[in-house]
Amino acid sequence: MQRYLTRGINEQIPIDIQLFCWQCYDTAKGTGKYDYLQVFELKILDEQTQQVEHRQEVPEYKQIYHLKSTNPIDQKIFIIDEGEYATMLLAEEY
């Protein structure tokens, strides 16, 4: 499956967060019970902690992760699965 990133993702989201989101997506897809729209809400917990909330609507799913980070950010990311390819984009680019 081909994977694409938008310019916004490339410019604003650190590579380690991108890879983590793809890993979460792969895990969800591996269960066979995943939505075409995966949502990742990034929140700053403190100076060194990035919170990543991964969720989908159907079937309902929500998981929260805390990652060490030197530069945590607030942002919302979508991964949209189109079957033959998947695209990671900022919510504002949707």
PEPEQUI-V404615 format. One record per backbone hydrogen bond with DSSP energy under -0.5 kcal/mol. CO is the residue of the C=O (numbers start at 0). NH is the residue of the N-H. If there is no record, write none. Layout:
# PEPEQUI-V404615
co=CO nh=NH
co=CO nh=NH
This chain:
# PEPEQUI-V404615
co=1 nh=85
co=3 nh=87
co=5 nh=9
co=6 nh=10
co=7 nh=11
co=8 nh=12
co=11 nh=13
co=13 nh=16
co=13 nh=17
co=14 nh=18
co=15 nh=19
co=16 nh=20
co=17 nh=21
co=18 nh=22
co=19 nh=23
co=20 nh=24
co=21 nh=25
co=22 nh=26
co=23 nh=27
co=24 nh=28
co=25 nh=29
co=26 nh=30
co=27 nh=30
co=27 nh=31
co=27 nh=32
co=28 nh=31
co=31 nh=33
co=35 nh=37
co=35 nh=80
co=37 nh=78
co=38 nh=54
co=39 nh=41
co=39 nh=76
co=40 nh=52
co=41 nh=74
co=42 nh=44
co=42 nh=50
co=45 nh=48
co=47 nh=68
co=48 nh=44
co=48 nh=45
co=48 nh=50
co=49 nh=66
co=50 nh=42
co=51 nh=53
co=51 nh=64
co=52 nh=40
co=52 nh=54
co=53 nh=62
co=54 nh=38
co=55 nh=60
co=60 nh=55
co=62 nh=53
co=64 nh=51
co=66 nh=49
co=72 nh=74
co=74 nh=41
co=75 nh=90
co=76 nh=39
co=77 nh=88
co=78 nh=37
co=78 nh=80
co=79 nh=81
co=79 nh=86
co=81 nh=83
co=83 nh=1
co=84 nh=81
co=85 nh=3
co=86 nh=79
co=86 nh=88
co=87 nh=5
co=88 nh=77
co=89 nh=92
co=90 nh=93
